[in-house]
Amino acid sequence: MPATRRQASVVRVTRPQQIGTRLPMEHPARPARKPSLAALVLLTGIGPFATDTYIAALPELRRSLHTTATVAQLTMTAFIVGVAAGQLLLGPVSDSRGRRRIVVASSVTFAVLSAVCAVAPNGAVLVAARLGQGIAAGSGVAVGRAMVTDAWRGADAAARFGTIASVTFLGPVLAPAAGGLILAHGTWRTIFVALTVLGAAMAVAVLVGLPETLPRERRHPSGPADAGARMLDLLRDWGFLRHIVVQCLATAGFFTYIGGSSFVLQTSLRISPGTYTIVFATNAAAMAVTAVLFRVLVRRYGAARLRTLGVVAATVAAAGLLVLALADPAGRLPLAAPWALLCLGVGGMGFVYPATTALAQEAGRRAAGTAAALQGGLSFLTGALVTPLTGLLGYDSLLPMALCMTVFFLAASAALLAARRSQAVHSGTS
């Protein structure tokens, strides 16, 4: 295709709302063969699972490699940074290069680097391998979401996102338990051997179950400048950006809980580590259950309504936690009251995440890989930034964590309300 015609096609694809007619890229033909949902679950769920599997083995890892606790913890930080980078870097690339080659390469890379982790001779090699492992896992998350967007639309796509989310949310619950079971019969290296086997299974599932979902005629121009232009285009589009704003604010509230609940509950409420594990696992299970409910209900009620329900539930729970903290500064109330509120708030996120994913991917369908990269990468970075907040503000009482959660979830509710009003105004003037 000549350069001028090619550029013109990109302009039409990037801003389809400026033209009255519907364009093929805006409503693309679906792939001849649907991706396997099981393969997509493996592809997008292995990142959360691999994050926490060896958390109980960090002390043993430090002694085995004769390194410091900082380096041992850095192996986890490197993986998390890699997951964010993998989404932001390779999601946009898939819009120009296609999906299948990237997910095959990332799956094989994950398996190979898991094996490197298993035989790492020192901390530096392990940190580097974990960074690469995270990039591979992150690219699978972004490109896997894009493949769902390529293959399904509307409520059908939202239902698939609900299924993927329900399995992904179980990762933080199952991973430490699986790691502990492996440690009972092996070492931290055995855990990475198990991740190597899991990565190999993922690579086979991807090869067998994931066809190419982005035909050549629907691909965008390649190159960093083109990828940057697609990112800017989506970030300037309020129809897409409003979903990202809501998700980032809700993620900030959720990660305040993730980063602070262990310290707050064990310090201010004086519960044991074992009890906290039960609390955390129960809340995570509640989020997985609501994600399953999302899949069941989304065709009847729509993703937007269910997201509103999830944000309202999380906001009410956070506000209730704040009232509880103000009424009981000494933490004399039984654990049941804050536990129930936290379970409600975390459970609400089981609606928020798959709904926002479905809505953002639909709004960014013209560049689905870039949309998935921005959605996952920006919310992940937001979570990483707010995680230390409770530690900085104090964890001797419930108040700092409850206050931060309330502020973020109220902001998410306000952003959701503003987005709905702007959409209503736009619909009324169109």
C-alpha positions as CSV (number, residue, x, y, z in Angstrom):
1,M,0.0,0.0,0.0
2,P,1.4,3.5,-0.9
3,A,2.5,5.6,2.1
4,T,-0.2,8.2,1.6
5,R,-3.0,5.7,1.4
6,R,-1.6,3.9,4.4
7,Q,-1.4,7.1,6.5
8,A,-5.0,7.9,5.5
9,S,-6.2,4.6,6.7
10,V,-4.5,5.1,10.0
11,V,-6.2,8.5,10.4
12,R,-9.6,6.9,9.8
13,V,-8.9,4.1,12.2
14,T,-7.5,6.4,15.0
15,R,-10.5,8.8,15.0
16,P,-13.5,6.8,13.7
17,Q,-15.9,9.0,15.8
18,Q,-15.0,12.0,13.5
19,I,-16.7,10.3,10.5
20,G,-20.3,9.5,10.3
21,T,-20.1,6.1,8.6
22,R,-18.9,2.9,10.4
23,L,-15.6,1.7,9.3
24,P,-14.3,-1.9,9.1
25,M,-11.6,-1.2,11.8
26,E,-14.2,0.1,14.2
27,H,-16.3,-3.0,13.8
28,P,-13.7,-5.6,12.7
29,A,-14.5,-9.1,11.4
30,R,-14.1,-11.7,14.1
31,P,-11.4,-14.3,13.8
32,A,-12.4,-17.5,12.1
33,R,-11.4,-19.5,15.2
34,K,-12.0,-18.3,18.7
35,P,-9.2,-18.3,21.2
36,S,-9.3,-20.9,23.9
37,L,-10.5,-19.4,27.2
38,A,-8.4,-21.9,29.1
39,A,-5.3,-20.7,27.3
40,L,-6.2,-17.1,27.9
41,V,-6.7,-17.8,31.6
42,L,-3.2,-19.3,31.8
43,L,-1.7,-16.5,29.8
44,T,-3.2,-13.7,31.9
45,G,-3.2,-15.4,35.2
46,I,0.4,-16.6,35.5
47,G,1.7,-13.2,36.5
48,P,-0.3,-12.8,39.7
49,F,0.5,-16.4,40.6
50,A,4.2,-16.1,40.0
51,T,4.4,-12.9,42.1
52,D,3.7,-14.5,45.4
53,T,4.5,-18.2,45.1
54,Y,7.9,-18.0,46.7
55,I,7.2,-15.2,49.2
56,A,7.5,-17.6,52.2
57,A,10.9,-18.7,50.8
58,L,12.6,-15.3,50.8
59,P,14.5,-15.9,54.1
60,E,15.8,-19.2,52.8
61,L,16.6,-17.6,49.4
62,R,18.7,-14.9,51.1
63,R,20.7,-17.5,53.1
64,S,21.2,-19.8,50.1
65,L,22.5,-17.1,47.8
66,H,24.5,-15.4,50.6
67,T,22.9,-12.1,49.9
68,T,21.0,-9.4,51.8
69,A,17.3,-9.2,52.6
70,T,17.1,-6.1,50.3
71,V,18.3,-8.1,47.3
72,A,15.9,-10.9,48.2
73,Q,13.0,-8.4,48.3
74,L,14.3,-6.8,45.1
75,T,13.6,-10.1,43.2
76,M,9.9,-9.5,43.9
77,T,10.1,-5.7,43.0
78,A,11.9,-6.5,39.7
79,F,9.1,-8.9,38.7
80,I,6.4,-6.3,39.5
81,V,8.2,-3.6,37.6
82,G,8.6,-6.1,34.7
83,V,4.9,-6.9,34.6
84,A,4.1,-3.1,34.3
85,A,6.8,-2.6,31.6
86,G,5.8,-5.7,29.7
87,Q,2.2,-4.4,29.3
88,L,3.2,-0.9,28.3
89,L,5.9,-2.0,25.9
90,L,4.5,-5.0,24.1
91,G,0.8,-4.3,24.1
92,P,1.2,-1.5,21.5
93,V,3.6,-3.7,19.5
94,S,0.9,-6.3,19.1
95,D,-1.3,-3.8,17.3
96,S,1.3,-3.7,14.5
97,R,3.0,-7.1,14.7
98,G,0.0,-9.3,15.5
99,R,-0.9,-11.1,18.7
100,R,0.1,-14.7,18.3
101,R,3.9,-14.4,17.8
102,I,4.1,-12.1,20.8
103,V,2.2,-14.4,23.2
104,V,4.1,-17.5,21.9
105,A,7.4,-15.7,22.5
106,S,6.5,-14.4,25.9
107,S,5.2,-17.8,27.0
108,V,8.4,-19.6,26.0
109,T,10.5,-16.7,27.5
110,F,8.6,-17.1,30.8
111,A,9.4,-20.8,30.9
112,V,13.1,-20.3,30.1
113,L,13.6,-17.6,32.6
114,S,11.8,-19.6,35.3
115,A,14.5,-22.3,34.7
116,V,17.2,-19.6,34.9
117,C,15.7,-18.5,38.3
118,A,15.8,-22.1,39.5
119,V,19.6,-22.3,38.8
120,A,20.6,-18.7,39.5
121,P,24.0,-18.7,41.2
122,N,23.6,-15.3,42.9
123,G,21.2,-12.5,43.6
124,A,22.1,-10.3,40.6
125,V,21.3,-13.1,38.1
126,L,18.0,-13.9,40.0
127,V,16.9,-10.2,40.0
128,A,17.7,-9.9,36.2
129,A,15.8,-13.1,35.4
130,R,12.8,-12.1,37.5
131,L,12.7,-8.7,35.7
132,G,12.6,-10.5,32.3
133,Q,10.1,-13.0,33.7
134,G,7.8,-10.1,34.7
135,I,8.1,-8.5,31.3
136,A,7.0,-11.8,29.7
137,A,4.1,-12.2,32.1
138,G,3.0,-8.6,31.6
139,S,3.0,-8.8,27.8
140,G,0.8,-11.9,28.1
141,V,-1.7,-9.9,30.3
142,A,-2.0,-7.0,27.8
143,V,-2.0,-9.1,24.6
144,G,-4.4,-11.6,26.1
145,R,-6.9,-8.9,26.8
146,A,-6.5,-7.6,23.3
147,M,-7.2,-11.1,21.9
148,V,-10.5,-11.1,23.9
149,T,-11.3,-7.7,22.4
150,D,-10.5,-9.0,18.9
151,A,-12.6,-12.1,19.2
152,W,-15.7,-10.9,21.1
153,R,-17.8,-7.8,21.6
154,G,-20.0,-6.3,24.2
155,A,-21.5,-8.5,26.9
156,D,-19.8,-11.6,25.3
157,A,-16.3,-10.0,25.8
158,A,-17.3,-8.8,29.3
159,A,-18.3,-12.3,30.3
160,R,-14.8,-13.6,29.2
161,F,-13.1,-10.8,31.1
162,G,-15.2,-11.9,34.2
163,T,-14.0,-15.5,33.9
164,I,-10.4,-14.4,33.5
165,A,-10.7,-12.0,36.4
166,S,-12.2,-14.7,38.7
167,V,-9.2,-17.0,38.2
168,T,-6.7,-14.2,38.3
169,F,-8.1,-13.0,41.7
170,L,-7.5,-16.5,43.2
171,G,-3.8,-16.2,42.4
172,P,-2.8,-14.2,45.6
173,V,-4.8,-16.8,47.6
174,L,-3.5,-20.0,45.9
175,A,0.1,-18.9,45.2
176,P,1.4,-18.7,48.8
177,A,-0.3,-22.0,49.7
178,A,1.2,-23.7,46.7
179,G,4.6,-22.3,47.5
180,G,4.3,-23.5,51.1
181,L,3.3,-27.0,49.9
182,I,6.4,-27.1,47.6
183,L,8.7,-25.8,50.3
184,A,7.5,-28.7,52.6
185,H,9.2,-31.0,50.1
186,G,11.8,-28.9,48.5
187,T,13.6,-25.5,48.4
188,W,13.0,-22.1,46.8
189,R,14.6,-23.5,43.7
190,T,11.9,-26.2,43.5
191,I,9.3,-23.5,43.3
192,F,10.9,-22.1,40.2
193,V,11.1,-25.5,38.7
194,A,7.4,-25.8,39.3
195,L,7.0,-22.4,37.6
196,T,9.1,-23.7,34.7
197,V,6.7,-26.6,34.2
198,L,3.7,-24.2,34.5
199,G,5.3,-21.9,31.9
200,A,5.9,-24.8,29.6
201,A,2.2,-25.8,30.0
202,M,1.2,-22.2,29.2
203,A,3.4,-22.2,26.1
204,V,1.8,-25.5,24.8
205,A,-1.7,-24.1,25.6
206,V,-0.9,-20.9,23.7
207,L,0.5,-22.8,20.7
208,V,-2.5,-25.0,20.5
209,G,-5.3,-22.8,21.7
210,L,-4.6,-19.2,20.6
211,P,-4.8,-18.4,16.8
212,E,-3.9,-15.1,15.4
213,T,-6.8,-12.7,16.1
214,L,-5.5,-9.6,14.3
215,P,-5.3,-10.1,10.5
216,R,-2.7,-8.1,8.6
217,E,-5.2,-5.8,7.0
218,R,-6.2,-4.6,10.5
219,R,-2.8,-3.9,11.8
220,H,-1.3,-0.5,12.5
221,P,2.0,0.9,11.3
222,S,5.0,-0.2,13.4
223,G,7.6,1.9,15.0
224,P,8.0,3.8,18.3
225,A,6.5,7.0,16.9
226,D,3.4,5.2,15.6
227,A,3.0,3.4,19.0
228,G,3.4,6.7,20.8
229,A,0.8,8.3,18.5
230,R,-1.7,5.5,19.3
231,M,-1.1,6.0,23.0
232,L,-1.6,9.8,22.7
233,D,-4.7,9.3,20.6
234,L,-6.3,7.1,23.3
235,L,-5.3,9.3,26.2
236,R,-6.9,12.3,24.4
237,D,-10.1,10.4,23.9
238,W,-12.3,11.0,27.0
239,G,-14.5,8.1,25.9
240,F,-11.6,5.8,26.7
241,L,-9.7,7.8,29.3
242,R,-12.7,8.1,31.7
243,H,-12.6,4.3,32.2
244,I,-8.9,4.5,33.0
245,V,-9.4,7.3,35.5
246,V,-12.1,5.4,37.4
247,Q,-10.0,2.2,37.4
248,C,-6.8,4.0,38.6
249,L,-8.7,5.7,41.5
250,A,-10.4,2.5,42.5
251,T,-7.0,0.6,42.2
252,A,-5.5,3.3,44.5
253,G,-8.1,2.5,47.2
254,F,-7.7,-1.2,46.8
255,F,-3.9,-1.2,46.9
256,T,-4.0,1.0,50.0
257,Y,-5.7,-2.0,51.6
258,I,-3.2,-4.4,50.0
259,G,-0.2,-2.5,51.3
260,G,-1.5,-1.5,54.7
261,S,-3.9,-4.2,56.0
262,S,-1.2,-6.6,57.2
263,F,0.4,-3.9,59.4
264,V,-2.8,-2.3,60.5
265,L,-4.8,-5.4,61.5
266,Q,-1.9,-7.1,63.2
267,T,-0.8,-3.9,65.0
268,S,-3.9,-2.0,65.9
269,L,-6.3,-5.0,66.2
270,R,-3.6,-7.3,67.5
271,I,-4.5,-10.3,65.5
272,S,-2.0,-13.1,64.7
273,P,-0.3,-13.6,61.3
274,G,-2.3,-16.8,60.9
275,T,-5.6,-15.0,61.5
276,Y,-4.6,-12.2,59.1
277,T,-3.9,-14.9,56.4
278,I,-7.5,-16.2,56.9
279,V,-8.9,-12.6,56.6
280,F,-6.9,-11.8,53.5
281,A,-7.7,-15.1,51.8
282,T,-11.4,-14.7,52.6
283,N,-11.5,-11.2,51.1
284,A,-9.7,-12.4,48.0
285,A,-12.1,-15.3,47.6
286,A,-15.0,-12.8,47.9
287,M,-13.5,-10.8,45.0
288,A,-13.2,-14.0,43.0
289,V,-16.8,-14.9,43.7
290,T,-18.1,-11.5,42.6
291,A,-16.1,-11.8,39.4
292,V,-18.0,-15.0,38.7
293,L,-21.2,-13.2,39.5
294,F,-20.2,-10.5,37.1
295,R,-19.9,-13.1,34.3
296,V,-23.4,-14.4,35.2
297,L,-25.1,-11.0,35.4
298,V,-23.3,-8.9,32.8
299,R,-25.5,-10.0,29.9
300,R,-28.6,-8.9,31.8
301,Y,-27.5,-5.8,33.5
302,G,-24.5,-4.6,31.5
303,A,-20.9,-3.9,32.5
304,A,-21.5,-0.2,33.3
305,R,-24.2,-0.9,35.9
306,L,-22.2,-3.7,37.6
307,R,-19.2,-1.4,37.8
308,T,-21.3,1.3,39.5
309,L,-22.5,-1.3,41.9
310,G,-18.9,-2.4,42.7
311,V,-17.6,1.2,43.1
312,V,-20.6,2.1,45.4
313,A,-20.0,-1.1,47.5
314,A,-16.3,-0.3,47.9
315,T,-17.0,3.4,48.8
316,V,-19.7,2.5,51.4
317,A,-17.3,-0.1,52.9
318,A,-14.4,2.4,53.1
319,A,-16.6,5.1,54.6
320,G,-17.9,2.6,57.1
321,L,-14.4,1.6,58.0
322,L,-13.5,5.3,58.5
323,V,-16.5,5.8,60.8
324,L,-15.5,2.7,62.7
325,A,-11.9,4.0,63.1
326,L,-13.2,7.4,64.4
327,A,-15.6,5.8,66.8
328,D,-13.1,3.3,68.1
329,P,-9.6,4.8,68.0
330,A,-8.2,2.3,70.5
331,G,-9.3,-0.7,68.4
332,R,-11.4,-2.4,71.1
333,L,-14.1,-3.6,68.7
334,P,-14.0,-7.3,67.6
335,L,-12.4,-8.2,64.3
336,A,-15.7,-9.1,62.8
337,A,-16.8,-5.5,62.1
338,P,-13.8,-4.3,60.1
339,W,-13.4,-7.7,58.5
340,A,-17.0,-7.5,57.2
341,L,-16.4,-4.0,55.8
342,L,-13.2,-5.0,54.2
343,C,-14.8,-8.1,52.6
344,L,-17.5,-5.9,51.2
345,G,-15.0,-3.4,49.7
346,V,-12.7,-6.0,48.3
347,G,-15.7,-8.0,46.9
348,G,-16.9,-4.8,45.1
349,M,-13.6,-4.8,43.2
350,G,-14.6,-8.1,41.7
351,F,-17.2,-6.1,39.7
352,V,-15.0,-3.1,39.1
353,Y,-12.0,-4.8,37.4
354,P,-13.7,-6.9,34.8
355,A,-16.3,-4.3,34.1
356,T,-13.8,-1.5,33.6
357,T,-11.6,-3.8,31.5
358,A,-14.5,-4.6,29.2
359,L,-15.6,-1.0,28.9
360,A,-12.1,0.4,28.3
361,Q,-11.3,-2.3,25.7
362,E,-14.5,-1.6,23.9
363,A,-13.8,2.2,23.9
364,G,-10.2,1.5,22.7
365,R,-11.1,-1.3,20.2
366,R,-9.4,0.6,17.3
367,A,-6.0,-0.2,19.0
368,A,-6.8,-3.0,21.4
369,G,-3.3,-3.9,22.4
370,T,-2.4,-0.2,23.1
371,A,-5.7,0.1,25.1
372,A,-4.8,-3.0,27.2
373,A,-1.3,-1.7,27.8
374,L,-2.5,1.7,29.1
375,Q,-5.2,0.2,31.2
376,G,-3.1,-2.5,32.8
377,G,0.2,-0.5,33.0
378,L,-1.3,2.8,34.4
379,S,-3.4,1.0,37.0
380,F,-0.5,-1.2,38.0
381,L,1.8,1.8,38.4
382,T,-0.9,3.6,40.4
383,G,-1.1,0.6,42.8
384,A,2.7,0.5,43.2
385,L,2.8,4.3,44.0
386,V,0.1,4.2,46.7
387,T,1.1,0.9,48.4
388,P,3.5,2.5,50.9
389,L,1.0,5.2,51.9
390,T,-0.2,3.5,55.1
391,G,3.3,2.9,56.2
392,L,4.1,6.6,55.7
393,L,1.0,7.8,57.5
394,G,1.1,5.3,60.3
395,Y,-0.4,1.9,61.1
396,D,-0.9,2.1,64.8
397,S,-4.6,2.6,64.2
398,L,-7.2,1.8,61.6
399,L,-7.6,5.5,60.8
400,P,-4.9,6.3,58.2
401,M,-5.7,3.2,56.0
402,A,-9.5,3.9,56.3
403,L,-9.0,7.6,55.5
404,C,-6.9,6.9,52.4
405,M,-9.3,4.2,51.1
406,T,-12.3,6.5,51.6
407,V,-10.6,9.4,49.8
408,F,-9.7,7.2,46.8
409,F,-13.0,5.4,46.5
410,L,-14.9,8.7,46.9
411,A,-12.8,10.1,44.1
412,A,-13.6,7.0,42.0
413,S,-17.3,7.5,42.6
414,A,-17.0,11.2,41.7
415,A,-15.1,10.3,38.5
416,L,-17.8,7.8,37.6
417,L,-20.5,10.3,38.2
418,A,-18.7,12.9,36.1
419,A,-18.2,10.4,33.3
420,R,-21.8,9.5,33.2
421,R,-22.9,13.1,33.1
422,S,-20.5,14.0,30.3
423,Q,-21.7,10.9,28.4
424,A,-25.3,12.1,28.9
425,V,-24.5,15.6,27.7
426,H,-22.7,14.2,24.7
427,S,-25.6,11.9,23.9
428,G,-28.0,14.8,24.2
429,T,-26.1,17.0,21.8
430,S,-25.3,14.4,19.2
